[in-house]
């Protein structure tokens, strides 16, 4: 059985059922920590970055997406607004816009510089990976009419993973 817990090996069990707090944040932090571990591995074992860039960037993007969605839910809660079922896509640009509007209502004029920094990161991810597809697959979904698939990440030649990790560290506290 794949998903089981072994008593003699209990120190390797991850306690999912105990994590009943803010699960959005738990998931986000998990993706962020996993991304950092991947980048740390690359920095220890230089030469694997060409393989690890895709999972690392997907993990960072997923972290960003979940943190933004968590902020939306938290802001709606603070404003006593209903939780809407509108967080089903991966369009971080659209979610960031919603998030900023809600944050402005929760705390007008607060953290403007930090929000601008995060907006730049969101814009970069949105440019190359607007729907959380590009770092997971080498080609797009087939075009409905032509059935043609196009390469993802077109025009992007290199990514410095250490820089991505450092930039995400700068803004982690701002998102949480």
C-alpha positions in Angstrom: 0.0 0.0 0.0 1.4 3.4 -1.0 -0.3 5.6 1.6 0.3 3.9 4.8 2.0 4.6 8.1 4.5 2.1 9.5 4.9 1.9 13.3 8.5 0.7 13.3 9.3 3.6 10.9 7.0 6.2 12.6 9.6 9.0 12.4 9.0 9.1 8.6 5.3 9.6 8.9 3.9 13.0 7.9 0.9 14.0 10.1 -1.7 15.2 7.6 -4.7 14.7 9.9 -3.1 16.9 12.6 -2.8 19.8 10.2 -6.3 21.2 10.6 -5.4 24.9 10.9 -5.0 27.1 7.9 -4.5 24.4 5.3 -3.9 26.9 2.4 -0.9 28.3 4.3 0.3 24.8 5.2 0.2 23.7 1.5 1.9 27.0 0.4 4.7 26.7 2.9 5.2 23.1 1.9 5.7 24.1 -1.7 8.0 26.9 -0.8 10.2 24.7 1.5 10.3 22.0 -1.2 11.4 24.5 -3.8 14.1 25.8 -1.5 15.3 22.2 -0.9 15.5 21.6 -4.6 17.6 24.8 -5.1 19.8 23.9 -2.2 20.4 20.4 -3.7 21.4 22.1 -7.0 23.8 24.4 -5.2 25.4 21.4 -3.5 25.5 19.3 -6.6 26.1 21.8 -9.5 25.2 20.3 -12.8 21.7 19.2 -12.1 20.1 22.6 -12.4 19.1 22.0 -16.0 16.8 19.2 -14.7 15.7 20.7 -11.4 14.7 24.1 -12.9 11.3 22.9 -13.9 10.2 21.3 -10.6 11.8 24.2 -8.6 10.0 26.9 -10.6 6.7 25.0 -10.5 7.0 24.7 -6.8 7.8 28.5 -6.4 4.9 29.4 -8.6 2.5 27.0 -6.8 3.6 28.6 -3.5 2.9 32.1 -4.8 -0.5 31.0 -6.1 -1.6 29.4 -2.9 -0.4 32.3 -0.7 -2.3 34.8 -2.9 -5.5 32.6 -2.7 -5.0 32.4 1.1 -4.7 36.2 1.3 -8.0 36.5 -0.7 -9.8 34.1 1.7 -8.4 35.8 4.8 -9.3 39.3 3.5 -12.8 38.2 2.7 -13.1 36.7 6.1 -11.9 40.0 7.8 -14.4 41.9 5.7 -17.2 39.5 6.6 -17.7 38.7 2.9 -18.8 35.2 1.9 -16.2 32.8 0.7 -16.8 32.5 -3.1 -16.1 29.5 -5.1 -13.9 31.4 -7.6 -10.4 30.1 -6.8 -10.5 27.2 -9.2 -8.2 28.5 -11.9 -4.4 29.2 -11.9 -4.5 32.7 -13.2 -2.2 34.4 -10.6 -2.4 37.7 -12.3 -6.2 37.9 -11.9 -6.0 36.6 -8.4 -3.3 39.2 -7.5 -5.6 42.0 -8.7 -8.4 40.7 -6.6 -6.0 40.3 -3.6 -4.7 43.8 -3.9 -8.3 45.3 -4.1 -9.2 43.3 -0.9 -6.0 44.2 0.9 -6.6 47.9 0.1 -10.0 47.6 1.7 -8.6 45.8 4.8 -5.7 48.1 5.3 -5.7 51.2 3.1 -2.3 52.4 2.0 -0.4 49.7 3.9 2.7 48.0 2.5 2.5 49.7 -0.9 6.2 49.1 -1.7 6.1 45.5 -0.7 3.0 44.9 -2.8 4.7 46.5 -5.8 7.6 44.1 -5.4 5.3 41.1 -5.2 3.4 42.4 -8.3 6.6 42.3 -10.3 7.1 38.7 -9.3 3.5 37.9 -10.2 4.0 39.6 -13.5 7.1 37.6 -14.4 5.4 34.3 -13.5 2.3 35.4 -15.4 4.3 36.3 -18.5 6.0 32.9 -18.8 3.5 30.6 -17.1 0.1 32.3 -17.0 -1.9 29.1 -16.2 0.6 27.0 -14.2 1.4 24.8 -17.2 4.8 25.9 -18.6 7.0 24.6 -15.8 5.1 21.3 -15.8 5.1 20.5 -19.5 7.4 21.2 -22.4 4.5 21.9 -24.8 1.2 23.6 -24.6 -2.2 21.9 -24.8 -3.3 21.3 -28.4 -4.9 24.3 -30.1 -8.6 23.6 -30.4 -8.7 24.3 -34.1 -5.3 23.3 -35.4 -4.4 20.7 -32.8 -0.9 22.2 -32.8 1.2 22.2 -29.6 3.7 25.0 -29.1 6.8 24.9 -26.9 6.3 26.4 -23.5 8.7 29.0 -22.0 9.4 30.3 -25.5 12.0 33.1 -25.3 13.2 32.2 -21.9 16.9 31.0 -22.1 18.1 30.8 -18.5 16.9 31.1 -14.9 19.3 31.7 -12.0 17.7 29.4 -9.3 19.7 30.9 -6.5 18.4 34.4 -7.5 14.8 33.0 -7.5 15.3 31.5 -4.1 16.8 34.7 -2.7 14.0 36.9 -4.2 11.3 34.6 -2.9 12.9 34.8 0.6 12.7 38.6 0.5 9.0 38.4 0.0 8.0 35.4 2.0 7.2 37.4 5.1 5.3 39.9 3.1 2.9 37.2 1.8 2.4 35.4 5.1 
